[in-house]
Amino acid sequence: MSALEIRPATEADLPFVTEIYDHAVRYGTATFELIPPDLAEMTRRFGVLMDGGFPYFVAELDGRVIGYAYAGAYRPRPAYRFTVENSVYLLPAIHRRGIGLQLLQRLIEECETRGYRQMIAVIGDSANAGSIGVHTRTGFQMIGTHPNVGFKFGRWLDTVMMQRALGDGRNTLPADE
């Protein structure tokens, strides 16, 4: 395997990001979206994250984007401003190669550098052992499961909630207080 590069995403990466997410929406249960967003919508979402100052990375192998990860606001109210929610998606052909783990590790490091204190993972489908495992390996702890909250592919799906402290976590006050 060639050298993997994890780098900040640019707008030029969005056609690849859209393709990866399209497959996840159409065939997977990691996301509860039912209709894949088009490039224009993915560009809008990217802009919201960039305007908000959130990190967004792509994994590139042999000049091709094969995965991406980003953090965004956990909730819109100001008291949540030090907590982010993460997302990680990969091309199906490269699952189980450690690339998702590397993307998540880089995302965690960047969020700590930016002063965030907690990261939340909302994992679609409690049967998603790969995602649960990657999050566990990077220090996330299980906080709970919301049973039967999504309906996709003719069946009810759970969401799994996991959480990880970033940097000083709750042990000190944030710098802007």
N, CA, C and O atoms as a DFTB+ gen file, in Angstrom:
708 C
 N C O
     1  1       0.836      -1.167       0.000
     2  2       0.000       0.000       0.000
     3  2       0.884       1.234       0.000
     4  3       1.879       1.288       0.724
     5  1       0.535       2.210      -0.794
     6  2       1.260       3.470      -0.859
     7  2       1.064       4.252       0.429
     8  3       0.242       3.894       1.272
     9  1       1.828       5.319       0.566
    10  2       1.728       6.152       1.763
    11  2       0.380       6.858       1.819
    12  3      -0.087       7.439       0.839
    13  1      -0.209       6.789       2.964
    14  2      -1.475       7.464       3.211
    15  2      -1.199       8.881       3.653
    16  3      -0.323       9.120       4.483
    17  1      -1.941       9.820       3.103
    18  2      -1.826      11.210       3.531
    19  2      -3.161      11.635       4.121
    20  3      -4.207      11.476       3.493
    21  1      -3.117      12.172       5.327
    22  2      -4.294      12.765       5.941
    23  2      -4.032      14.256       5.985
    24  3      -3.044      14.712       6.561
    25  1      -4.931      15.012       5.367
    26  2      -4.717      16.453       5.223
    27  2      -6.043      17.187       5.343
    28  3      -7.107      16.579       5.230
    29  1      -5.980      18.502       5.574
    30  2      -7.217      19.270       5.610
    31  2      -7.949      19.173       4.271
    32  3      -7.335      19.217       3.205
    33  1      -9.249      19.043       4.349
    34  2     -10.073      18.961       3.143
    35  2     -10.178      20.331       2.484
    36  3     -10.104      21.371       3.140
    37  1     -10.351      20.298       1.179
    38  2     -10.597      21.514       0.407
    39  2     -11.880      21.309      -0.395
    40  3     -12.399      20.196      -0.480
    41  1     -12.371      22.370      -0.967
    42  2     -13.576      22.273      -1.782
    43  2     -13.362      21.342      -2.980
    44  3     -14.312      20.721      -3.456
    45  1     -12.139      21.241      -3.463
    46  2     -11.838      20.350      -4.592
    47  2     -12.020      18.874      -4.228
    48  3     -12.172      18.037      -5.118
    49  1     -12.006      18.545      -2.935
    50  2     -12.198      17.162      -2.485
    51  2     -13.666      16.753      -2.430
    52  3     -13.979      15.567      -2.322
    53  1     -14.553      17.719      -2.503
    54  2     -15.961      17.436      -2.237
    55  2     -16.642      16.485      -3.223
    56  3     -17.556      15.774      -2.805
    57  1     -16.260      16.424      -4.500
    58  2     -16.861      15.378      -5.342
    59  2     -16.572      13.964      -4.816
    60  3     -17.428      13.084      -4.892
    61  1     -15.373      13.756      -4.290
    62  2     -15.015      12.445      -3.738
    63  2     -15.752      12.192      -2.422
    64  3     -16.253      11.095      -2.177
    65  1     -15.811      13.219      -1.587
    66  2     -16.542      13.133      -0.322
    67  2     -18.007      12.807      -0.606
    68  3     -18.602      11.967       0.069
    69  1     -18.581      13.470      -1.598
    70  2     -19.982      13.239      -1.956
    71  2     -20.187      11.803      -2.414
    72  3     -21.189      11.177      -2.065
    73  1     -19.254      11.280      -3.187
    74  2     -19.337       9.893      -3.660
    75  2     -19.285       8.908      -2.491
    76  3     -20.061       7.953      -2.443
    77  1     -18.389       9.139      -1.572
    78  2     -18.257       8.258      -0.406
    79  2     -19.538       8.282       0.418
    80  3     -20.048       7.237       0.822
    81  1     -20.051       9.480       0.664
    82  2     -21.251       9.603       1.482
    83  2     -22.482       9.057       0.753
    84  3     -23.370       8.487       1.387
    85  1     -22.544       9.222      -0.548
    86  2     -23.640       8.678      -1.349
    87  2     -23.772       7.177      -1.098
    88  3     -24.875       6.674      -0.883
    89  1     -22.657       6.472      -1.126
    90  2     -22.676       5.021      -0.904
    91  2     -23.148       4.702       0.512
    92  3     -23.932       3.775       0.716
    93  1     -22.668       5.474       1.490
    94  2     -23.071       5.243       2.882
    95  2     -24.577       5.435       3.061
    96  3     -25.218       4.682       3.794
    97  1     -25.134       6.431       2.400
    98  2     -26.574       6.691       2.509
    99  2     -27.362       5.577       1.822
   100  3     -28.330       5.063       2.383
   101  1     -26.951       5.206       0.615
   102  2     -27.716       4.228      -0.172
   103  2     -27.660       2.809       0.385
   104  3     -28.637       2.065       0.296
   105  1     -26.516       2.432       0.960
   106  2     -26.316       1.028       1.306
   107  2     -25.996       0.764       2.777
   108  3     -25.963      -0.392       3.198
   109  1     -25.761       1.805       3.558
   110  2     -25.340       1.586       4.934
   111  2     -26.307       2.130       5.966
   112  3     -27.277       2.818       5.647
   113  1     -26.012       1.804       7.196
   114  2     -26.826       2.281       8.311
   115  2     -26.031       3.190       9.248
   116  3     -26.500       3.515      10.339
   117  1     -24.849       3.595       8.837
   118  2     -24.060       4.525       9.653
   119  2     -24.699       5.906       9.672
   120  3     -24.536       6.657      10.634
   121  1     -25.417       6.238       8.625
   122  2     -26.163       7.490       8.562
   123  2     -27.638       7.161       8.400
   124  3     -28.001       6.174       7.760
   125  1     -28.472       7.987       8.980
   126  2     -29.905       7.762       8.865
   127  2     -30.528       8.616       7.759
   128  3     -31.751       8.680       7.637
   129  1     -29.688       9.270       6.955
   130  2     -30.240       9.953       5.785
   131  2     -30.756       8.888       4.829
   132  3     -30.203       7.791       4.738
   133  1     -31.829       9.231       4.116
   134  2     -32.429       8.285       3.185
   135  2     -32.163       8.644       1.738
   136  3     -32.157       7.769       0.872
   137  1     -31.943       9.912       1.467
   138  2     -31.668      10.395       0.112
   139  2     -30.293      11.047       0.115
   140  3     -30.070      12.001       0.860
   141  1     -29.364      10.552      -0.703
   142  2     -28.014      11.125      -0.699
   143  2     -28.013      12.587      -1.135
   144  3     -28.607      12.929      -2.158
   145  1     -27.360      13.438      -0.377
   146  2     -27.256      14.835      -0.792
   147  2     -26.343      14.965      -2.011
   148  3     -25.385      14.208      -2.167
   149  1     -26.652      15.924      -2.861
   150  2     -25.829      16.146      -4.049
   151  2     -24.612      17.009      -3.694
   152  3     -24.442      17.442      -2.554
   153  1     -23.793      17.239      -4.685
   154  2     -22.566      18.004      -4.488
   155  2     -22.852      19.409      -3.968
   156  3     -22.121      19.912      -3.114
   157  1     -23.891      20.038      -4.464
   158  2     -24.222      21.389      -4.002
   159  2     -24.530      21.387      -2.500
   160  3     -24.084      22.274      -1.771
   161  1     -25.279      20.407      -2.051
   162  2     -25.611      20.329      -0.626
   163  2     -24.382      19.985       0.209
   164  3     -24.196      20.539       1.293
   165  1     -23.547      19.083      -0.280
   166  2     -22.323      18.737       0.454
   167  2     -21.385      19.942       0.517
   168  3     -20.678      20.127       1.507
   169  1     -21.378      20.753      -0.530
   170  2     -20.575      21.974      -0.538
   171  2     -21.122      22.967       0.478
   172  3     -20.354      23.624       1.180
   173  1     -22.435      23.079       0.562
   174  2     -23.057      23.958       1.555
   175  2     -22.692      23.507       2.973
   176  3     -22.330      24.329       3.814
   177  1     -22.788      22.200       3.234
   178  2     -22.466      21.661       4.555
   179  2     -20.988      21.906       4.903
   180  3     -20.657      22.271       6.031
   181  1     -20.121      21.703       3.928
   182  2     -18.695      21.961       4.120
   183  2     -18.471      23.422       4.497
   184  3     -17.704      23.726       5.410
   185  1     -19.147      24.318       3.787
   186  2     -19.027      25.746       4.066
   187  2     -19.460      26.108       5.473
   188  3     -18.825      26.935       6.128
   189  1     -20.530      25.499       5.940
   190  2     -20.999      25.748       7.309
   191  2     -19.930      25.333       8.316
   192  3     -19.656      26.056       9.273
   193  1     -19.332      24.171       8.096
   194  2     -18.279      23.704       9.010
   195  2     -17.044      24.601       8.946
   196  3     -16.468      24.937       9.981
   197  1     -16.639      24.987       7.748
   198  2     -15.471      25.855       7.608
   199  2     -15.738      27.221       8.232
   200  3     -14.880      27.761       8.930
   201  1     -16.925      27.785       7.986
   202  2     -17.283      29.079       8.562
   203  2     -17.325      29.010      10.089
   204  3     -17.052      30.001      10.766
   205  1     -17.669      27.838      10.626
   206  2     -17.718      27.650      12.070
   207  2     -16.368      27.363      12.694
   208  3     -16.258      27.256      13.915
   209  1     -15.318      27.233      11.851
   210  2     -13.984      26.975      12.365
   211  2     -13.744      25.535      12.795
   212  3     -12.869      25.271      13.621
   213  1     -14.510      24.607      12.243
   214  2     -14.365      23.201      12.620
   215  2     -13.353      22.484      11.722
   216  3     -13.159      22.880      10.572
   217  1     -12.709      21.434      12.237
   218  2     -11.749      20.679      11.424
   219  2     -12.427      19.673      10.499
   220  3     -13.445      19.073      10.843
   221  1     -11.836      19.505       9.317
   222  2     -12.359      18.595       8.299
   223  2     -11.144      18.033       7.570
   224  3     -10.362      18.793       6.998
   225  1     -10.975      16.721       7.585
   226  2      -9.817      16.075       6.974
   227  2     -10.237      15.055       5.935
   228  3     -11.327      14.487       6.008
   229  1      -9.362      14.830       4.969
   230  2      -9.532      13.721       4.036
   231  2      -8.316      12.814       4.139
   232  3      -7.215      13.244       4.483
   233  1      -8.551      11.544       3.828
   234  2      -7.472      10.566       3.695
   235  2      -7.292      10.337       2.205
   236  3      -8.247      10.049       1.484
   237  1      -6.056      10.468       1.758
   238  2      -5.751      10.345       0.335
   239  2      -4.727       9.240       0.143
   240  3      -3.731       9.161       0.861
   241  1      -4.992       8.391      -0.838
   242  2      -4.101       7.293      -1.169
   243  2      -3.945       7.263      -2.688
   244  3      -4.935       7.195      -3.417
   245  1      -2.709       7.314      -3.157
   246  2      -2.437       7.324      -4.603
   247  2      -3.211       8.424      -5.328
   248  3      -3.720       8.210      -6.428
   249  1      -3.299       9.607      -4.703
   250  2      -3.952      10.744      -5.312
   251  2      -5.464      10.723      -5.298
   252  3      -6.103      11.568      -5.924
   253  1      -6.049       9.761      -4.588
   254  2      -7.513       9.624      -4.543
   255  2      -7.998       9.747      -3.109
   256  3      -7.438       9.123      -2.207
   257  1      -9.025      10.539      -2.896
   258  2      -9.639      10.654      -1.573
   259  2     -10.415       9.369      -1.309
   260  3     -11.297       8.991      -2.080
   261  1     -10.074       8.705      -0.206
   262  2     -10.699       7.421       0.126
   263  2     -11.486       7.466       1.435
   264  3     -12.140       6.494       1.812
   265  1     -11.415       8.599       2.118
   266  2     -12.163       8.733       3.361
   267  2     -12.106      10.160       3.849
   268  3     -11.315      10.971       3.368
   269  1     -12.958      10.452       4.810
   270  2     -12.947      11.792       5.382
   271  2     -13.486      11.754       6.798
   272  3     -14.188      10.823       7.193
   273  1     -13.145      12.782       7.549
   274  2     -13.616      12.922       8.927
   275  2     -13.730      14.396       9.245
   276  3     -12.927      15.210       8.789
   277  1     -14.729      14.725      10.024
   278  2     -14.872      16.112      10.455
   279  2     -15.528      16.151      11.821
   280  3     -16.121      15.174      12.278
   281  1     -15.409      17.296      12.457
   282  2     -16.115      17.568      13.700
   283  2     -16.993      18.781      13.467
   284  3     -16.625      19.709      12.746
   285  1     -18.146      18.756      14.082
   286  2     -19.072      19.878      13.987
   287  2     -19.704      20.118      15.339
   288  3     -19.440      19.403      16.306
   289  1     -20.527      21.117      15.387
   290  2     -21.201      21.452      16.637
   291  2     -22.040      20.270      17.114
   292  3     -22.760      19.649      16.332
   293  1     -21.939      19.969      18.396
   294  2     -22.768      18.910      18.965
   295  2     -24.227      19.366      19.033
   296  3     -25.134      18.627      18.650
   297  1     -24.438      20.558      19.512
   298  2     -25.759      21.185      19.579
   299  2     -25.559      22.682      19.362
   300  3     -24.464      23.191      19.602
   301  1     -26.591      23.399      18.912
   302  2     -26.397      24.815      18.573
   303  2     -26.340      25.781      19.758
   304  3     -25.846      26.896      19.591
   305  1     -26.807      25.416      20.916
   306  2     -26.829      26.357      22.035
   307  2     -25.422      26.646      22.541
   308  3     -24.568      25.759      22.527
   309  1     -25.168      27.874      22.987
   310  2     -23.802      28.296      23.339
   311  2     -23.129      27.483      24.445
   312  3     -21.905      27.358      24.441
   313  1     -23.873      26.941      25.369
   314  2     -23.253      26.173      26.449
   315  2     -22.531      24.930      25.922
   316  3     -21.661      24.386      26.602
   317  1     -22.886      24.480      24.719
   318  2     -22.254      23.304      24.114
   319  2     -21.011      23.654      23.287
   320  3     -20.465      22.776      22.618
   321  1     -20.559      24.885      23.312
   322  2     -19.522      25.338      22.378
   323  2     -18.184      24.621      22.522
   324  3     -17.353      24.716      21.619
   325  1     -17.946      23.917      23.607
   326  2     -16.693      23.183      23.774
   327  2     -16.845      21.694      23.487
   328  3     -15.928      20.909      23.730
   329  1     -18.004      21.313      22.972
   330  2     -18.294      19.910      22.667
   331  2     -18.562      19.778      21.172
   332  3     -19.330      20.549      20.597
   333  1     -17.922      18.795      20.552
   334  2     -18.106      18.541      19.126
   335  2     -18.608      17.112      18.913
   336  3     -18.431      16.230      19.753
   337  1     -19.234      16.927      17.765
   338  2     -19.652      15.597      17.328
   339  2     -18.820      15.235      16.107
   340  3     -18.613      16.064      15.221
   341  1     -18.345      13.998      16.061
   342  2     -17.500      13.605      14.939
   343  2     -18.251      12.759      13.917
   344  3     -19.274      12.143      14.216
   345  1     -17.709      12.749      12.704
   346  2     -18.181      11.888      11.623
   347  2     -16.965      11.370      10.870
   348  3     -16.027      12.120      10.597
   349  1     -16.986      10.080      10.533
   350  2     -15.910       9.445       9.768
   351  2     -16.557       8.524       8.740
   352  3     -17.388       7.683       9.082
   353  1     -16.168       8.691       7.481
   354  2     -16.695       7.840       6.405
   355  2     -15.543       7.411       5.498
   356  3     -14.610       8.176       5.253
   357  1     -15.625       6.185       5.008
   358  2     -14.600       5.603       4.140
   359  2     -15.231       4.934       2.928
   360  3     -16.385       4.508       2.962
   361  1     -14.448       4.851       1.853
   362  2     -14.870       4.001       0.740
   363  2     -14.980       2.567       1.265
   364  3     -14.112       2.135       2.023
   365  1     -15.995       1.833       0.893
   366  2     -16.149       0.473       1.412
   367  2     -14.949      -0.432       1.134
   368  3     -14.631      -1.296       1.951
   369  1     -14.287      -0.249       0.006
   370  2     -13.166      -1.117      -0.365
   371  2     -11.958      -0.984       0.561
   372  3     -11.075      -1.841       0.542
   373  1     -11.905       0.063       1.361
   374  2     -10.734       0.248       2.218
   375  2     -11.059       0.088       3.712
   376  3     -10.237       0.419       4.566
   377  1     -12.244      -0.412       4.017
   378  2     -12.572      -0.687       5.416
   379  2     -11.606      -1.716       5.990
   380  3     -11.062      -2.553       5.270
   381  1     -11.405      -1.634       7.302
   382  2     -10.593      -2.592       8.062
   383  2      -9.102      -2.540       7.725
   384  3      -8.403      -3.549       7.820
   385  1      -8.624      -1.367       7.336
   386  2      -7.192      -1.179       7.081
   387  2      -6.569      -0.188       8.057
   388  3      -5.393       0.156       7.931
   389  1      -7.339       0.264       9.013
   390  2      -6.838       1.216       9.997
   391  2      -6.925       2.670       9.566
   392  3      -6.462       3.554      10.287
   393  1      -7.501       2.929       8.420
   394  2      -7.564       4.305       7.907
   395  2      -8.574       5.130       8.695
   396  3      -8.324       6.297       8.999
   397  1      -9.706       4.533       9.024
   398  2     -10.689       5.227       9.856
   399  2     -10.106       5.585      11.213
   400  3     -10.363       6.667      11.741
   401  1      -9.324       4.680      11.773
   402  2      -8.656       4.926      13.051
   403  2      -7.698       6.110      12.941
   404  3      -7.673       6.975      13.816
   405  1      -6.911       6.148      11.869
   406  2      -5.968       7.252      11.677
   407  2      -6.689       8.583      11.470
   408  3      -6.256       9.611      11.990
   409  1      -7.765       8.567      10.725
   410  2      -8.551       9.791      10.526
   411  2      -9.112      10.290      11.855
   412  3      -9.035      11.481      12.160
   413  1      -9.672       9.384      12.636
   414  2     -10.256       9.779      13.916
   415  2      -9.184      10.284      14.877
   416  3      -9.408      11.261      15.591
   417  1      -8.030       9.633      14.904
   418  2      -6.936      10.105      15.764
   419  2      -6.505      11.514      15.386
   420  3      -6.279      12.351      16.260
   421  1      -6.393      11.777      14.104
   422  2      -6.005      13.117      13.645
   423  2      -7.074      14.143      14.007
   424  3      -6.754      15.259      14.417
   425  1      -8.320      13.772      13.859
   426  2      -9.424      14.659      14.203
   427  2      -9.419      14.976      15.703
   428  3      -9.618      16.126      16.095
   429  1      -9.194      13.976      16.523
   430  2      -9.126      14.177      17.979
   431  2      -8.001      15.147      18.318
   432  3      -8.200      16.089      19.085
   433  1      -6.829      14.921      17.752
   434  2      -5.672      15.802      18.020
   435  2      -5.987      17.244      17.634
   436  3      -5.678      18.169      18.386
   437  1      -6.592      17.438      16.481
   438  2      -6.902      18.788      16.021
   439  2      -7.953      19.450      16.909
   440  3      -7.859      20.641      17.207
   441  1      -8.944      18.682      17.327
   442  2      -9.972      19.247      18.210
   443  2      -9.373      19.642      19.560
   444  3      -9.769      20.650      20.146
   445  1      -8.431      18.861      20.048
   446  2      -7.755      19.230      21.296
   447  2      -6.953      20.514      21.110
   448  3      -6.966      21.387      21.977
   449  1      -6.261      20.630      19.989
   450  2      -5.489      21.839      19.690
   451  2      -6.386      23.070      19.635
   452  3      -5.974      24.161      20.030
   453  1      -7.590      22.900      19.154
   454  2      -8.533      24.025      19.029
   455  2      -9.299      24.318      20.322
   456  3     -10.137      25.218      20.359
   457  1      -9.012      23.563      21.373
   458  2      -9.602      23.861      22.672
   459  2     -10.930      23.212      22.984
   460  3     -11.559      23.544      23.989
   461  1     -11.369      22.293      22.145
   462  2     -12.599      21.582      22.471
   463  2     -12.329      20.639      23.634
   464  3     -11.198      20.189      23.818
   465  1     -13.362      20.336      24.424
   466  2     -13.185      19.552      25.647
   467  2     -13.870      18.199      25.651
   468  3     -13.495      17.326      26.433
   469  1     -14.868      18.001      24.795
   470  2     -15.568      16.718      24.724
   471  2     -15.889      16.422      23.270
   472  3     -16.180      17.325      22.486
   473  1     -15.831      15.137      22.922
   474  2     -16.234      14.706      21.585
   475  2     -17.289      13.623      21.742
   476  3     -17.129      12.676      22.512
   477  1     -18.359      13.786      20.998
   478  2     -19.478      12.849      21.009
   479  2     -19.498      12.101      19.682
   480  3     -19.313      12.689      18.616
   481  1     -19.726      10.801      19.767
   482  2     -19.958       9.979      18.582
   483  2     -21.388       9.479      18.643
   484  3     -21.790       8.841      19.615
   485  1     -22.149       9.769      17.610
   486  2     -23.500       9.240      17.479
   487  2     -23.424       8.213      16.347
   488  3     -23.418       8.564      15.167
   489  1     -23.369       6.954      16.729
   490  2     -23.118       5.879      15.772
   491  2     -24.440       5.259      15.346
   492  3     -25.200       4.746      16.168
   493  1     -24.699       5.318      14.044
   494  2     -25.907       4.710      13.507
   495  2     -25.788       3.202      13.524
   496  3     -24.795       2.642      13.060
   497  1     -26.807       2.546      14.060
   498  2     -26.939       1.089      14.082
   499  2     -26.026       0.461      15.144
   500  3     -24.802       0.490      15.015
   501  1     -26.616      -0.088      16.159
   502  2     -25.849      -0.720      17.234
   503  2     -25.082      -1.947      16.733
   504  3     -24.215      -2.458      17.442
   505  1     -25.384      -2.422      15.534
   506  2     -24.639      -3.535      14.947
   507  2     -23.377      -3.065      14.222
   508  3     -22.660      -3.887      13.653
   509  1     -23.094      -1.774      14.232
   510  2     -21.929      -1.214      13.542
   511  2     -20.669      -1.432      14.397
   512  3     -20.110      -0.490      14.959
   513  1     -20.245      -2.683      14.478
   514  2     -19.116      -3.062      15.338
   515  2     -17.822      -2.373      14.933
   516  3     -17.003      -2.062      15.798
   517  1     -17.616      -2.127      13.656
   518  2     -16.389      -1.467      13.207
   519  2     -16.262      -0.072      13.773
   520  3     -15.210       0.291      14.298
   521  1     -17.310       0.712      13.676
   522  2     -17.275       2.077      14.189
   523  2     -17.183       2.095      15.712
   524  3     -16.432       2.886      16.283
   525  1     -17.933       1.239      16.354
   526  2     -17.863       1.162      17.820
   527  2     -16.447       0.778      18.244
   528  3     -15.917       1.342      19.201
   529  1     -15.838      -0.163      17.554
   530  2     -14.481      -0.596      17.874
   531  2     -13.451       0.501      17.680
   532  3     -12.578       0.680      18.530
   533  1     -13.532       1.243      16.580
   534  2     -12.596       2.342      16.317
   535  2     -12.726       3.411      17.398
   536  3     -11.725       3.938      17.885
   537  1     -13.941       3.721      17.763
   538  2     -14.134       4.734      18.805
   539  2     -13.613       4.239      20.151
   540  3     -13.013       5.007      20.902
   541  1     -13.834       2.982      20.456
   542  2     -13.311       2.418      21.709
   543  2     -11.787       2.475      21.723
   544  3     -11.190       2.815      22.745
   545  1     -11.154       2.147      20.601
   546  2      -9.680       2.166      20.519
   547  2      -9.096       3.559      20.695
   548  3      -7.936       3.703      21.081
   549  1      -9.887       4.581      20.415
   550  2      -9.390       5.955      20.569
   551  2      -9.865       6.597      21.869
   552  3      -9.802       7.817      22.020
   553  1     -10.337       5.785      22.802
   554  2     -10.634       6.287      24.137
   555  2     -12.067       6.691      24.406
   556  3     -12.356       7.240      25.469
   557  1     -12.964       6.440      23.486
   558  2     -14.368       6.753      23.727
   559  2     -14.969       5.716      24.672
   560  3     -14.580       4.548      24.679
   561  1     -15.912       6.174      25.453
   562  2     -16.649       5.285      26.330
   563  2     -18.118       5.287      25.934
   564  3     -18.653       6.291      25.466
   565  1     -18.744       4.160      26.130
   566  2     -20.167       4.022      25.828
   567  2     -20.973       4.846      26.831
   568  3     -20.767       4.746      28.040
   569  1     -21.887       5.654      26.315
   570  2     -22.772       6.382      27.228
   571  2     -24.190       5.832      27.154
   572  3     -24.966       5.989      28.097
   573  1     -24.529       5.199      26.058
   574  2     -25.867       4.620      26.001
   575  2     -26.307       4.318      24.587
   576  3     -25.626       4.629      23.610
   577  1     -27.458       3.707      24.518
   578  2     -28.059       3.348      23.242
   579  2     -29.486       3.860      23.223
   580  3     -30.236       3.700      24.186
   581  1     -29.843       4.477      22.109
   582  2     -31.229       4.872      21.880
   583  2     -31.833       3.782      20.991
   584  3     -31.569       3.749      19.789
   585  1     -32.630       2.904      21.564
   586  2     -33.158       1.802      20.752
   587  2     -34.269       2.248      19.803
   588  3     -35.128       3.057      20.153
   589  1     -34.224       1.695      18.593
   590  2     -35.318       1.806      17.627
   591  2     -35.725       3.241      17.318
   592  3     -36.916       3.545      17.255
   593  1     -34.751       4.127      17.124
   594  2     -35.066       5.532      16.857
   595  2     -35.017       5.890      15.372
   596  3     -35.488       6.958      14.981
   597  1     -34.462       5.024      14.553
   598  2     -34.406       5.269      13.119
   599  2     -35.038       4.115      12.365
   600  3     -35.002       2.971      12.818
   601  1     -35.617       4.422      11.211
   602  2     -36.226       3.377      10.381
   603  2     -35.644       3.492       8.984
   604  3     -35.867       4.478       8.283
   605  1     -34.897       2.474       8.590
   606  2     -34.227       2.474       7.291
   607  2     -34.135       1.034       6.797
   608  3     -33.946       0.113       7.592
   609  1     -34.265       0.845       5.515
   610  2     -34.189      -0.476       4.891
   611  2     -35.208      -1.450       5.491
   612  3     -34.948      -2.648       5.606
   613  1     -36.375      -0.911       5.871
   614  2     -37.448      -1.751       6.361
   615  2     -37.282      -2.274       7.767
   616  3     -37.956      -3.224       8.165
   617  1     -36.379      -1.656       8.530
   618  2     -36.201      -2.119       9.913
   619  2     -35.850      -0.963      10.836
   620  3     -35.370       0.086      10.404
   621  1     -36.106      -1.189      12.123
   622  2     -35.769      -0.204      13.146
   623  2     -34.300      -0.310      13.486
   624  3     -33.742      -1.405      13.565
   625  1     -33.674       0.852      13.690
   626  2     -32.248       0.915      14.001
   627  2     -32.029       1.719      15.279
   628  3     -32.759       2.664      15.579
   629  1     -31.011       1.317      16.013
   630  2     -30.597       2.027      17.220
   631  2     -29.542       3.067      16.860
   632  3     -28.951       3.015      15.781
   633  1     -29.311       4.007      17.766
   634  2     -28.099       4.817      17.718
   635  2     -27.341       4.563      19.010
   636  3     -27.926       4.432      20.086
   637  1     -26.035       4.499      18.873
   638  2     -25.137       4.296      20.001
   639  2     -24.443       5.622      20.278
   640  3     -23.927       6.268      19.366
   641  1     -24.436       6.014      21.524
   642  2     -23.780       7.254      21.943
   643  2     -22.479       6.900      22.662
   644  3     -22.468       6.095      23.593
   645  1     -21.384       7.516      22.214
   646  2     -20.084       7.339      22.863
   647  2     -19.495       8.728      23.091
   648  3     -19.844       9.678      22.390
   649  1     -18.607       8.843      24.068
   650  2     -18.041      10.147      24.421
   651  2     -16.591       9.987      24.848
   652  3     -16.197       8.973      25.424
   653  1     -15.804      11.028      24.547
   654  2     -14.385      11.054      24.903
   655  2     -14.018      12.463      25.330
   656  3     -14.375      13.439      24.670
   657  1     -13.296      12.558      26.448
   658  2     -12.769      13.855      26.865
   659  2     -11.636      14.255      25.931
   660  3     -10.897      13.403      25.437
   661  1     -11.504      15.548      25.695
   662  2     -10.430      16.102      24.874
   663  2      -9.580      17.012      25.756
   664  3     -10.113      17.772      26.564
   665  1      -8.279      16.935      25.602
   666  2      -7.393      17.819      26.373
   667  2      -7.659      17.720      27.858
   668  3      -7.651      16.630      28.430
   669  1      -7.894      18.860      28.480
   670  2      -8.155      18.907      29.925
   671  2      -9.564      18.460      30.282
   672  3      -9.905      18.364      31.461
   673  1     -10.385      18.185      29.274
   674  2     -11.747      17.748      29.541
   675  2     -12.447      18.694      30.502
   676  3     -12.452      19.907      30.294
   677  1     -13.026      18.152      31.535
   678  2     -13.758      18.958      32.503
   679  2     -12.887      19.404      33.679
   680  3     -13.388      20.033      34.611
   681  1     -11.600      19.089      33.648
   682  2     -10.733      19.349      34.803
   683  2     -10.325      20.793      34.993
   684  3      -9.892      21.167      36.082
   685  1     -10.451      21.612      33.967
   686  2     -10.158      23.036      34.087
   687  2     -11.193      23.834      33.316
   688  3     -11.892      23.299      32.455
   689  1     -11.285      25.096      33.627
   690  2     -12.199      25.946      32.883
   691  2     -11.628      26.259      31.514
   692  3     -10.410      26.346      31.364
   693  1     -12.478      26.432      30.509
   694  2     -11.995      26.798      29.180
   695  2     -11.331      28.187      29.209
   696  3     -11.605      28.998      30.094
   697  1     -10.481      28.435      28.257
   698  2      -9.727      29.688      28.193
   699  2     -10.615      30.913      28.061
   700  3     -10.253      31.982      28.551
   701  1     -11.771      30.791      27.410
   702  2     -12.592      31.983      27.175
   703  2     -13.579      32.288      28.315
   704  3     -14.434      33.163      28.174
   705  1     -13.468      31.593      29.404
   706  2     -14.396      31.848      30.525
   707  2     -13.914      32.974      31.373
   708  3     -14.563      33.328      32.357
